[in-house]
Amino acid sequence: MNGAVDTANKNNKRILWKIVDNHRQWHGKLSFALLGYQTTMRTSAGATPYMLVYGTEVVIPLEVEILSLRVIQEDKLDDAEWIRVRQEQLELINKKGMDVVCHSQLYQNRMASVFNRKVKLWEFTLWLLVLMKIFPHQEEAKGKFAMKWQGPYVVHGVLSGGGILAEMDSRVGTKPINSEAIRRYYI
């Protein structure tokens, strides 16, 4: 969930940056930026964020000043009829929500297939020389200009999706290493 909030904040900042002339006036344009974000179609969901929450498209302020057909139709409804129409809209929210779920699953499948076409698998073989990635939580990762890979190591054992590494002096490691953290070493 935090990733979605970060993405929304990043997009809102980008919209604000485009509509603000002076960095001191951003608070006056924030409502316009938020309205723009809420009413923009998202490719991944196939709907606007406003539509996902409320089940209908937003009535922009201009539609209230210069009456649109939608505003006129809702204005002429009596209370009972308005309640019936609103209940139908609320029932549509569930249907639209299911449509969005299906759309987003198809979108994720398309994105995964595009990504997977670019992935090149390589098999470990015994006695192959490799480098092991240094992760940020390790002691060796010190600062911006630190080495990103350590080694070389020798593949001592082959597992599905990884391997057991040995140091060059034949000391064998005890933990299996994921194949994503290993890169082939060329002499």
SEVOLUM-262148 format. One line per 3 residues: number of its first residue (from 1); for each residue x, y, z of N, C-alpha, C. Coordinates in Angstrom, 1 decimal, padded with zeros to 4 digits, m for minus. Layout:
BEGIN
NUM = X:Y:Z:X:Y:Z:X:Y:Z ~ ...
% end
This chain:
BEGIN
1 = 000.8:m001.2:000.0:000.0:000.0:000.0:000.9:001.3:000.0 ~ 002.0:001.2:000.7:002.8:002.4:000.8:003.4:002.7:m000.6 ~ 003.6:001.7:m001.5:004.1:002.0:m002.8:003.0:002.8:m003.6
4 = 001.8:002.5:m003.5:000.7:003.2:m004.2:000.6:004.6:m003.7 ~ 000.8:004.8:m002.4:000.7:006.2:m001.9:001.9:007.0:m002.4 ~ 003.1:006.4:m002.4:004.3:007.1:m003.0:004.1:007.4:m004.4
7 = 003.5:006.5:m005.2:003.3:006.8:m006.6:002.3:007.9:m006.8 ~ 001.2:007.9:m006.0:000.2:009.0:m006.1:000.8:010.3:m005.7 ~ 001.6:010.4:m004.7:002.3:011.6:m004.3:003.2:012.1:m005.4
10 = 004.0:011.2:m006.0:004.9:011.5:m007.0:004.1:012.1:m008.2 ~ 003.0:011.5:m008.6:002.2:012.0:m009.7:001.6:013.4:m009.3 ~ 001.1:013.6:m008.1:000.6:014.9:m007.7:001.6:015.9:m007.7
13 = 002.9:015.6:m007.3:003.9:016.6:m007.4:004.3:017.0:m008.8 ~ 004.2:016.0:m009.7:004.5:016.3:m011.1:003.4:017.2:m011.7 ~ 002.2:016.9:m011.3:001.1:017.8:m011.8:001.2:019.2:m011.3
16 = 001.5:019.3:m010.0:001.7:020.6:m009.4:002.9:021.4:m010.0 ~ 003.9:020.7:m010.3:005.1:021.3:m010.9:004.7:021.9:m012.3 ~ 003.8:021.3:m013.0:003.4:021.8:m014.3:002.5:023.0:m014.3
19 = 001.7:023.1:m013.2:000.7:024.2:m013.2:001.1:025.3:m012.3 ~ 002.2:025.2:m011.5:002.6:026.3:m010.6:003.7:027.1:m011.3 ~ 003.5:028.4:m011.3:004.5:029.3:m011.9:005.6:029.7:m010.9
22 = 005.2:029.9:m009.7:006.1:030.3:m008.6:005.9:029.3:m007.5 ~ 007.1:028.8:m007.0:007.0:027.7:m006.0:006.3:028.1:m004.7 ~ 006.0:029.4:m004.5:005.4:029.9:m003.3:003.8:029.8:m003.4
25 = 003.3:029.5:m004.6:001.9:029.5:m004.8:001.3:028.1:m005.0 ~ 002.0:027.1:m004.6:001.6:025.7:m004.8:000.3:025.4:m004.1 ~ 000.1:025.9:m002.9:m001.0:025.6:m002.0:m002.3:026.1:m002.7
28 = m002.3:027.1:m003.4:m003.5:027.6:m004.1:m003.9:026.7:m005.3 ~ m003.0:026.0:m005.8:m003.3:025.2:m007.0:m003.4:023.7:m006.6 ~ m003.2:023.4:m005.3:m003.3:022.0:m004.9:m004.6:021.3:m005.2
31 = m005.7:022.0:m005.0:m007.0:021.4:m005.3:m007.2:021.0:m006.8 ~ m006.6:021.9:m007.7:m006.7:021.6:m009.1:m005.8:020.4:m009.5 ~ m004.7:020.3:m008.8:m003.8:019.1:m009.1:m004.5:017.9:m008.6
34 = m005.1:017.9:m007.5:m005.8:016.7:m006.9:m006.9:016.3:m007.8 ~ m007.7:017.3:m008.3:m008.8:017.0:m009.2:m008.3:016.4:m010.5 ~ m007.2:016.9:m011.0:m006.6:016.4:m012.2:m006.2:014.9:m012.0
37 = m005.6:014.7:m010.9:m005.1:013.3:m010.6:m006.3:012.3:m010.5 ~ m007.3:012.8:m009.8:m008.5:011.9:m009.5:m009.3:011.6:m010.8 ~ m009.2:012.5:m011.8:m010.0:012.3:m013.0:m009.3:011.9:m014.2
40 = m008.0:011.5:m014.0:m007.2:011.0:m015.1:m007.3:009.5:m015.2 ~ m007.5:008.9:m016.4:m007.6:007.5:m016.6:m006.3:006.8:m016.3 ~ m006.3:005.7:m015.5:m005.1:004.9:m015.2:m005.1:003.7:m016.2
43 = m004.0:003.5:m016.8:m003.9:002.4:m017.7:m004.0:001.1:m017.0 ~ m003.4:001.0:m015.8:m003.3:m000.3:m015.1:m004.7:m000.7:m014.6 ~ m005.6:000.2:m014.3:m006.9:m000.1:m013.8:m008.0:000.0:m014.8
46 = m007.7:000.8:m015.9:m008.7:001.0:m016.9:m009.8:002.0:m016.4 ~ m009.6:002.7:m015.4:m010.6:003.6:m014.8:m009.9:004.8:m014.1 ~ m010.7:005.8:m013.7:m010.1:006.9:m013.0:m010.2:006.5:m011.5
49 = m009.3:007.1:m010.6:m009.4:006.8:m009.2:m010.8:007.2:m008.6 ~ m011.3:008.3:m009.1:m012.6:008.8:m008.7:m013.7:007.8:m009.0 ~ m013.7:007.2:m010.2:m014.6:006.2:m010.6:m014.5:005.0:m009.7
52 = m013.3:004.6:m009.3:m013.2:003.4:m008.5:m013.7:003.6:m007.1 ~ m013.7:004.8:m006.6:m014.2:005.1:m005.2:m015.7:005.3:m005.2 ~ m016.2:006.2:m006.2:m017.6:006.6:m006.1:m018.5:005.9:m007.1
55 = m017.9:005.2:m008.1:m018.8:004.5:m009.0:m019.3:005.3:m010.1 ~ m019.0:006.5:m010.2:m019.5:007.4:m011.3:m018.4:008.4:m011.6 ~ m018.5:009.0:m012.8:m017.5:010.0:m013.1:m017.7:011.3:m012.4
58 = m016.7:012.1:m012.1:m016.8:013.3:m011.3:m017.6:014.4:m012.1 ~ m018.3:015.2:m011.4:m018.9:016.4:m011.9:m018.0:017.5:m011.7 ~ m017.4:018.0:m012.8:m016.4:019.1:m012.6:m017.1:020.4:m012.4
61 = m016.4:021.3:m011.8:m017.1:022.6:m011.4:m017.7:023.3:m012.6 ~ m017.2:023.2:m013.8:m017.7:023.8:m015.0:m019.1:023.3:m015.3 ~ m019.3:022.0:m015.1:m020.6:021.4:m015.3:m021.7:021.9:m014.4
64 = m021.4:022.4:m013.3:m022.3:023.0:m012.4:m022.7:024.4:m012.8 ~ m021.7:025.2:m013.2:m021.9:026.6:m013.7:m022.7:026.6:m015.0 ~ m022.2:025.8:m016.0:m022.8:025.7:m017.3:m023.5:024.3:m017.3
67 = m024.8:024.3:m017.0:m025.4:023.0:m016.7:m025.2:022.0:m017.8 ~ m024.8:020.8:m017.4:m024.7:019.7:m018.4:m025.9:018.8:m018.3 ~ m026.1:017.9:m019.2:m027.3:017.0:m019.3:m027.3:016.2:m018.0
70 = m026.2:015.7:m017.5:m026.2:014.9:m016.3:m026.7:015.7:m015.1 ~ m026.2:016.9:m015.0:m026.6:017.7:m013.8:m028.1:018.1:m013.9 ~ m028.6:018.4:m015.1:m030.0:018.7:m015.3:m030.9:017.5:m014.9
73 = m030.5:016.3:m015.4:m031.3:015.1:m015.1:m031.4:014.8:m013.6 ~ m030.2:015.0:m012.9:m030.3:014.7:m011.5:m031.0:015.8:m010.7 ~ m031.0:017.0:m011.2:m031.7:018.1:m010.5:m033.2:018.0:m010.6
76 = m033.8:017.3:m011.6:m035.2:017.2:m011.8:m035.8:016.0:m011.1 ~ m035.0:015.1:m010.4:m035.4:014.0:m009.7:m036.0:014.3:m008.4 ~ m037.1:013.6:m008.0:m037.6:013.8:m006.6:m036.8:012.9:m005.7
79 = m037.0:013.0:m004.4:m036.1:012.3:m003.5:m036.2:010.8:m003.7 ~ m037.4:010.2:m003.8:m037.5:008.7:m004.0:m036.8:008.2:m005.3 ~ m037.0:009.0:m006.3:m036.3:008.6:m007.6:m034.8:008.8:m007.5
82 = m034.4:009.8:m006.8:m032.9:010.0:m006.6:m032.3:008.9:m005.8 ~ m033.0:008.4:m004.8:m032.5:007.3:m004.0:m032.4:006.0:m004.8 ~ m033.5:005.8:m005.7:m033.4:004.6:m006.5:m032.3:004.6:m007.5
85 = m032.0:005.8:m008.1:m030.9:005.9:m009.1:m029.6:005.8:m008.3 ~ m029.5:006.3:m007.1:m028.2:006.2:m006.4:m028.0:004.7:m006.0 ~ m029.0:004.0:m005.6:m028.9:002.6:m005.3:m028.4:001.8:m006.6
88 = m028.9:002.1:m007.7:m028.5:001.5:m009.0:m027.0:001.8:m009.2 ~ m026.6:003.0:m008.9:m025.2:003.4:m009.1:m024.3:002.7:m008.1 ~ m024.8:002.5:m006.9:m024.0:001.7:m005.9:m023.8:000.3:m006.3
91 = m024.9:m000.3:m006.9:m024.8:m001.7:m007.4:m023.8:m001.8:m008.5 ~ m023.7:m000.7:m009.3:m022.8:m000.7:m010.5:m021.4:m000.7:m010.0 ~ m021.1:m000.1:m008.8:m019.8:000.0:m008.3:m019.2:m001.4:m008.1
94 = m019.9:m002.3:m007.6:m019.4:m003.7:m007.5:m019.1:m004.3:m008.8 ~ m019.9:m004.1:m009.8:m019.7:m004.6:m011.2:m018.4:m003.9:m011.8 ~ m018.3:m002.6:m011.6:m017.2:m001.9:m012.2:m015.9:m002.3:m011.4
97 = m016.0:m002.5:m010.1:m014.9:m003.0:m009.4:m014.4:m004.3:m009.9 ~ m015.3:m005.2:m010.2:m014.9:m006.6:m010.7:m014.3:m006.4:m012.1 ~ m014.8:m005.5:m012.9:m014.2:m005.2:m014.2:m012.8:m004.7:m014.1
100 = m012.6:m003.8:m013.1:m011.3:m003.2:m012.9:m010.3:m004.3:m012.4 ~ m010.8:m005.2:m011.6:m009.9:m006.3:m011.1:m009.5:m007.2:m012.3 ~ m010.5:m007.5:m013.1:m010.1:m008.3:m014.3:m009.2:m007.6:m015.3
103 = m009.5:m006.3:m015.5:m008.6:m005.5:m016.3:m007.2:m005.4:m015.8 ~ m007.1:m005.2:m014.5:m005.7:m005.1:m013.9:m005.0:m006.4:m013.9 ~ m005.7:m007.5:m013.8:m005.0:m008.8:m013.9:m004.5:m009.1:m015.3
106 = m005.3:m008.7:m016.3:m004.9:m008.8:m017.7:m003.7:m007.9:m018.0 ~ m003.7:m006.7:m017.4:m002.6:m005.8:m017.6:m001.4:m006.3:m016.9 ~ m001.5:m006.9:m015.7:m000.3:m007.4:m015.1:000.2:m008.6:m015.8
109 = m000.6:m009.5:m016.4:m000.2:m010.6:m017.2:000.6:m010.1:m018.5 ~ 000.0:m009.0:m019.1:000.7:m008.5:m020.3:002.1:m007.9:m019.9 ~ 002.2:m007.2:m018.8:003.5:m006.6:m018.3:004.4:m007.8:m018.0
112 = 004.0:m008.8:m017.3:004.8:m009.9:m017.0:005.3:m010.6:m018.2 ~ 004.5:m010.8:m019.2:005.0:m011.5:m020.4:006.0:m010.7:m021.1 ~ 005.8:m009.3:m021.2:006.8:m008.5:m021.8:008.1:m008.6:m021.0
115 = 008.1:m008.5:m019.7:009.3:m008.6:m018.9:009.9:m010.0:m019.1 ~ 009.2:m011.1:m019.1:009.7:m012.4:m019.2:010.4:m012.7:m020.5 ~ 009.9:m012.0:m021.6:010.6:m012.2:m022.8:012.0:m011.7:m022.8
118 = 012.3:m010.7:m022.0:013.6:m010.1:m021.9:014.6:m010.9:m021.0 ~ 014.0:m011.8:m020.2:014.8:m012.5:m019.2:015.6:m013.6:m019.9 ~ 016.9:m013.7:m019.7:017.7:m014.7:m020.2:018.2:m015.6:m019.1
121 = 017.7:m016.8:m019.1:018.1:m017.8:m018.1:019.4:m018.4:m018.4 ~ 020.2:m018.6:m017.4:021.5:m019.4:m017.6:021.6:m020.4:m016.5 ~ 022.2:m021.5:m016.9:022.3:m022.6:m016.0:023.6:m022.6:m015.3
124 = 023.7:m023.0:m014.0:024.9:m023.1:m013.3:025.5:m024.4:m013.7 ~ 026.8:m024.4:m013.8:027.6:m025.7:m014.0:028.6:m025.7:m012.9 ~ 029.0:m026.9:m012.6:030.0:m027.1:m011.5:031.3:m026.5:m012.0
127 = 032.0:m025.9:m011.1:033.4:m025.3:m011.2:033.3:m024.0:m012.1 ~ 032.2:m023.4:m012.3:032.1:m022.2:m013.0:032.5:m021.0:m012.1 ~ 033.2:m020.0:m012.6:033.6:m018.9:m011.8:032.5:m017.8:m011.8
130 = 032.1:m017.3:m010.6:031.1:m016.4:m010.5:031.4:m015.3:m009.5 ~ 030.7:m014.2:m009.6:030.8:m013.1:m008.6:029.4:m013.1:m007.8 ~ 029.5:m012.7:m006.6:028.3:m012.6:m005.7:028.0:m011.2:m005.4
133 = 026.7:m010.8:m005.5:026.3:m009.4:m005.3:026.4:m009.1:m003.8 ~ 026.9:m007.8:m003.5:026.9:m007.3:m002.2:025.6:m006.5:m001.9 ~ 024.9:m007.0:m000.9:023.6:m006.4:m000.6:023.8:m005.2:000.4
136 = 022.9:m004.2:000.4:023.0:m003.1:001.3:023.2:m003.4:002.7 ~ 022.6:m004.5:003.2:022.7:m004.8:004.6:024.0:m005.4:005.1 ~ 024.8:m005.8:004.1:026.1:m006.4:004.4:027.1:m005.4:004.8
139 = 028.1:m005.8:005.6:029.2:m004.9:006.1:030.0:m004.4:004.9 ~ 030.2:m005.2:003.9:031.0:m004.7:002.7:030.4:m003.5:002.0 ~ 029.1:m003.3:002.1:028.4:m002.2:001.4:028.6:m000.9:002.2
142 = 029.7:m000.2:001.9:030.0:001.0:002.6:030.0:002.2:001.7 ~ 028.9:002.9:001.6:028.9:004.1:000.8:028.6:004.0:m000.7 ~ 028.6:005.1:m001.3:028.2:005.2:m002.7:029.1:004.5:m003.6
145 = 030.4:004.6:m003.3:031.4:004.1:m004.3:032.0:002.8:m003.9 ~ 031.3:002.1:m003.1:031.8:000.7:m002.7:031.5:m000.3:m003.8 ~ 032.3:m001.4:m003.7:032.1:m002.4:m004.8:030.7:m003.0:m004.7
148 = 030.2:m003.4:m005.8:028.8:m004.0:m005.9:028.9:m005.5:m005.9 ~ 030.0:m006.1:m006.3:030.1:m007.5:m006.4:031.4:m008.0:m005.7 ~ 031.4:m009.1:m005.2:032.6:m009.7:m004.5:032.9:m011.1:m005.1
151 = 034.1:m011.4:m005.0:034.5:m012.8:m005.5:035.8:m012.7:m006.2 ~ 036.2:m013.6:m007.0:035.4:m014.7:m007.6:035.2:m015.9:m006.7 ~ 034.1:m016.6:m006.9:033.8:m017.8:m006.2:033.7:m018.9:m007.3
154 = 033.7:m020.2:m006.8:033.5:m021.3:m007.7:032.2:m022.0:m007.3 ~ 031.4:m022.4:m008.3:030.2:m023.1:m008.1:030.5:m024.5:m007.6 ~ 030.2:m024.8:m006.4:030.5:m026.1:m005.8:029.3:m027.1:m005.9
157 = 028.1:m026.5:m005.9:026.9:m027.4:m006.0:025.8:m026.6:m006.7 ~ 025.0:m027.3:m007.5:024.0:m026.7:m008.3:022.6:m027.1:m007.7 ~ 021.8:m026.1:m007.5:020.4:m026.3:m007.0:019.5:m025.7:m008.0
160 = 018.2:m026.0:m007.9:017.2:m025.3:m008.7:017.1:m023.9:m008.3 ~ 017.4:m023.0:m009.2:017.4:m021.5:m009.0:018.5:m021.0:m008.2 ~ 019.6:m021.7:m008.0:020.7:m021.2:m007.3:021.9:m022.2:m007.2
163 = 022.7:m022.0:m006.2:023.9:m022.9:m006.1:024.6:m022.7:m004.8 ~ 025.5:m023.6:m004.5:026.4:m023.5:m003.4:027.7:m023.0:m003.9 ~ 028.3:m022.0:m003.3:029.5:m021.4:m003.7:030.7:m021.8:m002.8
166 = 031.9:m021.9:m003.4:033.1:m022.2:m002.7:034.1:m021.1:m003.0 ~ 034.9:m020.7:m001.9:035.9:m019.7:m002.1:037.0:m020.3:m003.0 ~ 037.9:m019.5:m003.5:039.0:m020.0:m004.4:039.9:m020.9:m003.6
169 = 040.0:m020.8:m002.3:040.8:m021.7:m001.5:040.1:m023.0:m001.1 ~ 039.0:m023.3:m001.8:038.2:m024.6:m001.6:037.4:m024.6:m000.3 ~ 037.2:m023.5:000.4:036.3:m023.5:001.5:034.9:m023.3:001.0
172 = 034.0:m024.3:001.3:032.7:m024.3:000.8:031.7:m023.6:001.7 ~ 030.9:m022.7:001.1:029.9:m022.0:001.9:028.8:m022.9:002.3 ~ 028.1:m022.5:003.4:027.0:m023.4:003.9:025.6:m023.0:003.4
175 = 025.5:m021.8:003.0:024.2:m021.3:002.5:024.0:m021.3:001.0 ~ 022.9:m021.7:000.5:022.7:m021.7:m001.0:022.5:m020.2:m001.4 ~ 022.9:m019.9:m002.6:022.8:m018.5:m003.1:021.8:m018.5:m004.2
178 = 020.9:m017.5:m004.2:020.0:m017.3:m005.3:020.7:m017.0:m006.6 ~ 020.1:m017.5:m007.7:020.8:m017.2:m009.0:020.7:m015.7:m009.4 ~ 019.8:m014.9:m008.8:019.7:m013.5:m009.1:020.9:m012.7:m008.5
181 = 021.5:m013.3:m007.5:022.6:m012.6:m006.8:023.9:m013.1:m007.3 ~ 024.0:m013.8:m008.4:025.2:m014.3:m008.9:025.4:m013.8:m010.4 ~ 026.6:m013.5:m010.7:026.9:m013.1:m012.1:028.2:m013.9:m012.5
184 = 028.2:m014.3:m013.8:029.3:m015.0:m014.3:030.6:m014.1:m014.3 ~ 031.7:m014.8:m013.9:033.0:m014.0:m013.9:033.8:m014.5:m015.0 ~ 034.3:m013.5:m015.8:035.1:m013.8:m017.0:036.5:m013.4:m016.7
187 = 037.5:m014.3:m017.0:038.9:m014.0:m016.7:039.5:m013.3:m017.9
% end
